[in-house]
Amino acid sequence: MQALILAGGKGTRLRPLTVYTPKPIVPICNRPFLLYQIDTLRRAGITDITLSLSYQPDKIEQLLGDGSDHGVKLRYTVEPQPMGTAGAYKFAEDLIRERTVVFNGDILTDLDLKTVIREHNDRKALATVVLAPVENPRAYGLVETESDGRIRQFLEKPDEDKITVNTINAGTYVLEPKVLDFIPAGENHSFEYGLFPNLLERKEAFYAHIPQRTYWIDIGTPERYLQVHQDLLANRVARIHIKERRGNFESATIAEIDELSMIGDDCQIKPGAQIINSVLGAGCFLEERARVENSVIWPHTRVGTAATVRNAIVGRGCHIGRSATVAAGSVLGDKTSLTDYTMTGEIKS
């Protein structure tokens, strides 16, 4: 069995963080995001993985290599132009002519993939879509199922009076090779709007899997990118545990670092600095009385004396000046420099 990760997106909703860093390898708790998807596949015994790339593919391949450091075999395919989700799957068909798990490249989940595959096999399904329940179904396209798990229909952001379920497409599929025959070659083609409606019309064995108590989040916006860090730091993700929260770094004895925070290698934390429920990448420097709270700071950023970063994301190699305030909701791109006493975000009188 094989896997295909659709990792070609530009990550436009995450800009400016993704200007220089492709979304599939943005750091999540100081690990490239794709490694969490690779872990999910490896737990299910799947080690033959193809990455479908488009945006800055060389950076991804240079970072992950052949996968041997992570216990898998990685291969790469680069779309000549955006092919759509199903089009990218078709483009990679020379590498995946057997049953394949397909992941959208922006979903972090602790899904029990073994159970999904077993159910797919027991049903003799041609295709299985994993669904996830959501609190606000009006904002999504919904998926209705029959009592036996067959997919009945897809509802694209229906009116409130037509909402009968709260389950959405979770971006994880198990597909038999025959599915490739239903996708046109060399064209932009979508799972959601092209292939899946076609499978319904053909009355193929097309099923849904609705997991119980599974964590699922799309990391593709700054709000959710920050949220996934809070969830991981708080151990709210059942099958993903942070083993090491402390790298090798220097810290003054009177600096304050709470138990939840994660500190990368080669950081320097000066007297009076405070780090609360936050992640610091490698090589960060916090000067005296700097405070970082509920935030994510990428490597090699310097936070000046008495500066404050709260509920924010700070990119790589930034400089935050003395007594500056980076307020809630702020997202600073790589190499941003804030002069002393700068205030970002909402300013209250």
Secondary structure, 3 states (H helix, E strand, C coil): CEEEEECCCCCHHHCCCCCCCCHHHCEECCEECHHHHHHHHHHCCCCEEEEEECCCHHHHHHHHCCCHHHCCEEEEEECCCCCCHHHHHHHCHHHCCCCEEEEECCEEECCCHHHHHHHHHHCCCCEEEEEEECCCHHHCEEEEECCCCEEEEEEECCCHHHCCCCEEEEEEEEECHHHHHHCCCCCCCCHHHHHHHHHHHCCCCEEEECCCCCCEEECCCHHHHHHHHHHHHCCCCCCCCCCCCECCCEECCCCEECCCCEECCCCEECCCCEEECCEECCCCEECCCCEEECCEECCCCEECCCCEEECCEECCCCEECCCCEECCCCEECCCCEECCCCEECCCCC
